[in-house]
């Protein structure tokens, strides 16, 4: 039994282990610094994630630029005239393009005139996000940044030479950036010819026309006052019923008259036309001077000599009979105001006539874009020979109830002979040549007795041809100048 108490002391061993556990509790502070070590090793873990991001930038080739180009003919192309071409460039690629260069190689028969829309320098951009186009040469146009999915529009005005063929083909392309993928189709432009063409252009602007007579019926004629007022009837309205006298309201040597020109923009082209009868009941004051008139503008007075003239009595000596003449007076017509013509050669017999007109192309950026033509046929329409005057031009887009303007100058037209007419692609004016002049002028007779200034707004024009014609079945009318403006 004594050994049993000897074994009791080992029971105290657990307290001895208690100090052993105390060092174990001091271990966590020791292990805490190692716990901070893993974050220190984290940066190497980020290295592989940055490597894939830099690899595509440095190893893949640049993205190829991609474009589509479409060209539309805006107005008719005429030999010795101008037409408008609208080109749209679209960035179909995935990135912006800087320094884009559009090329439009021109074939024989066309030349670059300008890249311009009225009121804007060089090129008009339909898309406001791509300003800054500039065009040079034959033809290269450059533009700054073009963003992906966006388009920019440039309009080119091209001049057509006298040797142009019946059609010309243009193929726009992109030369910068190099290697760009480009989808572009050629455009073929039909070229028309208009006899006696002076101008064919596409501009924002309008036609302005004024004029007046330099003769009237004699004050001694019983029906003269009623004829001037347009109140007479039948043949008493016609110049063939009266002996003429001069009017001289603007300081001429023997005749003169004036009219007010109002421009909304700037004069681009101006033509002065005049006509008379050199031997009707006696000679004109100086028949050999028929090709000259005195022209007074707001800036001064000048003698104008005809560029072209025509005598309509081929059986008579060259300086006798009825004639018409015109001159380019663009340099003299620069502002609104009173314009007058004096010393116009015409006789004073029964049935004589004499008058003038001024046709001006007025450029104004606030007005619609129009295809404008001026022609100088110096022609006669008559009832005897059923002669008629006409021209036609193919338009690039068919007209559907199109609008515009028609102006014409006529001489020898009679109010009592109403069977003359003019038409423009379905729009008809009956009896336009009835000795009528609109606008403020001096003298301001309702019936001019032989001079017509036709100025009408046209509407309801249809078809693929812009066609003008003038006919008469009971009168003889001299038509020196005709002008047309078609709204685009």
Secondary structure, DSSP 8 states (H G I E B T S, - for coil): -HHHHHGGGGGGHHHHHHHHHHHHHHHHHHHHHHHHHHHHTHHHHHHHHHHHHHHHHHHS-----EEEEEEEE-S-EETTSEEEEEEEEEE-SSS-B-SEEEEE---TTEEEEE---TTSSS---SSTTS---EEETTTEEEES-B-TT-EEEEEEEEEE-TT--SEEEE-EEEEESTT-EEEE--EEEEEE--TTEEEEEEEEEEEEEEEEESEEE-TTSTTHHHHHHT---GGGGSGGGSBEEE-BSS--SS-EEEEEE--SSEEEEEEEEEEEESSSSS--TTGGGTTEEEEEETTEEEEEE-SEEEES-TTS-TTSSEEEEEEE-GGG--SSEEEEEE------SBT--EEEEEEEEEE-TTS-EEEEEEE---EEE-SSS---EEEEEEEEEEEEEEEEEEEEEEES--TT---EEEEETTEEEET--SS-B-SSEES--S--SSEEEEEEEEEEEEEEEEEEEEEESS--EEE--EEEEEE-
